[in-house]
Amino acid sequence: MSIIFTCEKCGFSLEAWDEGNPYIEYPEGERHYFYHPDGEKILKEIASKILGHSPSPAELEKIEAKYTRNAPDHICRVCGEISRVDPEKDGKVCPSCGSKKIVELFKLGGKKCIECPGKFSKGKIAAIS
């Protein structure tokens, strides 16, 4: 589901997806993002590389548990860049400027606007996937 957060003062808006950006990392440091509807195909391809053969359902489940993570979109309050950041692996740091003042887009509701002193609305559903 996507939500649009709009500043109640200046009208600046940003769209965020609730599922973030799921990825499978293999080899270490190489992220393969997967989304609906092709996500399962990408997972199977990477699992096949890891195992050296097509994975069984049980093997795929183990691969997913070990190698998949999520890097939701974050916006930097310093440089304004929107980046995929996995807070658990990357830390909460902007990859563009190094600032620690980043906010996950899906959590913008009620927070200070990036463009003005206003605040973002609680959000409005824009799409359901």
N, C-alpha and C positions, 0 to 999 in steps of 0.2 A: 504494500500500500504506500502511496506517496502522499505526503502532506506538504502544503504550501504555507510557509510562515511569512506573514506580511507585517511590516512595521506599521503600528497604529498611528504614527505621526507623519512619516514621509512616504509611505507606500512601497518602500524597497521590499522585495520578496525573494525568497529562496525556496527551492523544492528539495525535499529529502525523502529517501526511501527507508522504510522501517527495517528491512532486512540487511541494510548496509551493503558491503561488498565482500561476499564470501570468496575465499580463495583457498587453493591447495598449494602448498609450498614444496616443490621438489624440482631440482635439487635445492639444497639450502640456499636461501636468498633469491630464488626464482619463483615469483608468484604467478599463478594461473587463476585469474578471476573467472568465476562461473555464475551464470544467471539463468533464470527461467527463460526459454524452454530447453536450452542446450546444456544445462549444468551437469546432468547425469552423464552425458557423452564425454564432457571434459574430464570429469572425475574418473571415468572408466579408462580414458586414454592415459592419464597420468598414473593411475594404479597399475596399468599394464606395463608401463616403463619401470615402475618400482619393483614389481614382481617378476617381470620377464615373461609373463603370460596373462591372458585375459582373466580378470578376477572373478571368483565366485561371489555371490551375495555376501557371504560371511567375511571373505577377505576384503571386499570393498568397504564393509562397515568398519573393519579394523583400520584400514588405510585412512578413511575419513576421520576417525577418532584421533589418529596420530598426526595427520598432516594438514587438516583443514583449520582455518582461522577466519577472522573477519576484520576488515579494515573499513569502517564506516567513513563517509565523507565528513571532513572537518573543515571549518573556515578559520583562518588566522585573523585575529583582531588587529594585528600589526600590519601585515602586508596585503590582506584580503584574499590570499590564495586559497582555493578549495583543493584539498588533497585527501587521498585515501590514507588513513592512519590507523594502524592496529595498536591501540593504547597499551595492550599487554606486551607486545613485542617491540614496538617502535618507541614507546613512551609517549607522552602527550606533548610532542614537539613538532612545530611546523617544519616540514622537510625543505621548504623554500628559504625561510629566513632564520630558522633556529629558535623562534619565539616559543615560549611555553603558554602563550595566550591563545589557545585554540579551543574551539567549541564544536562538538558533534552537531551536525546540521539537524538531525532528528530531535535534538534536545534544545532547540532555539526558543521554544515557546516561553514567553514571559521574560526572556533575557534582553539585555540592551541591544539596540540596533547597531549594526556595523557602520551605517552611514550617518546616523544622527543620534541625538539624545533620547529618542523614543524607545519603545519596547516592541518586541515581536508579539503577535497574537498567539493564541494557543494552537493555532494551525487549523487548516481546512483540508479535508480529504480531496485530493486531486485525481487520483487514479488507483485502481486496484488491479493487480496483476495475477 
